[in-house]
Amino acid sequence: MRSLTAPFSCLCAVLALALAPPALAAAAASPTGLWLVTNYPAITVRAGETTTLSLKVQNSDLPPERVELAVEDVPPGWQAMFLGGGSPVEAAMPATNASVPLQLRLDIPAGAASGTHRLVLRATGADVKSELPLAVTIGAELPAKLSIKPQLPSLSGDPTTSFDYQFSVKNESDKDLVVKLAASAPEGFRTDFTEAYGSQKISSIPVGAGKSRDLKVNVHPRDDVPAGDYPVHVRASAEQATADTVLTMHVTGAPKLQLAGDQGRLSADAEAGKATPINLVLRNTGTAPATDVELSGSPPEDWKVTFDPKKVDSLAPGQKRTVEALLTPSAKALAGDYMTTLSANSEGASTNADFRITVSTSTLWGVVGIGIIAASLLVAVGAVARYGRR
């Protein structure tokens, strides 16, 4: 009788492979061996420069083994070496199902002939060997190319605001560049460049080939700039390449208060115990209206100060308003000079002025004082006359 065991076993094996999970199927199909691999087996470089190519030695299902590294068919005058961790290496040992990252450094002389040169990279062990053909083409130098991209091209604020614009500069050429920075702003505005997260002012910065740098330009408008929109032109340049962008400042304006006596005086005369009016001039020298301006004073102890009006509802840019301060020194104040601070405060602006107040005492108090002194002298003379005879 013919046995069915062998055909049945084969059928089971086929079904088991067909029904196996994808991961197991992929593992079963995974090749065994050693490979030198790179993402870019054909590259273009320039004569007279150094080029570094990333690659790796891959071990698939093999025991760890030392493999020797070599580069063959290197053109005369060229220098080629393997780097591992930044240092020259001559061998590698990838673990089972692991890889060892490497770099191939090529130093190409300035007089290297143009065209494509073919090198062979080899990894050789006791029982395994792998090679990687590499095509290196000596090409013409590409012109420098830059691009500039602002993060927020338009900002808003008042004249006291520091407008900080972040932007990136990208070197789109195949060589490192030193990029110069420049900004053109309205007259009286100040501009400074820094790195995006730094404070050191810069005027140029190195940017690697194919790399970007995040930068910032700080724009400070002048204090008296009227409200409106103002352009700021930013330029990055290197060799023959330039990149430009336009930033917009939306200045909303801000009030600015000044307080002084009539005709700019900051002094006044007053009499102890009596109210003395002082005429004040309140000005808005800013670029936006000042609203709800409240006046106040900080006089010496036991003095009083009031204002008429106490509050100014609105003061337009360039407008001035006369205000009266009624100052009453203490009745006990001695003759002399005193300092009194008068202030004006509104939303977004404030100012104060120190006034020198010269206080004089009443004539009546002078007569009373003289009478007291005279009476004291008479008492003293009488005492001497009475008790002097004894």
Buried (B, 14 or more C-beta within 10 A) or exposed (E): EEEEEEEEEEEEEEEEEEEEEEEEEEEEEEEEEBBBEBEEBEBBBBBEBEBEBEBBBBBBEBEEBEBEBBBEEBBEEBEBBBBBEEEEBEBBEBEEEEBBEBBBBBEBBEEBEEEEBEBBBBBBBEEBBBBBEBEBEBBEEEEBBBBBEBEEBEBEBBBEBEBBBBBBBBBBBBBEBEBEBBBEBBEEBEBBBBBEEEEEEEEBBEBEEEEBBEBBBBBBBEBBBEBEEBEBEBBBBBBEBBBEBEBBBEBEBBBBBBBBBEEEBEEBEBBBBEEBEBEBBBBBBBBBBBBEBBBEBEBEEEBEBEBEEEEBEBBEBEBEBEBEBEBBBBEEBEEEEBEBEBBBBBEBBBBBBEBEBEBBBEEEEEEEEEEEEEEEEEEEEEEEEEEEEE
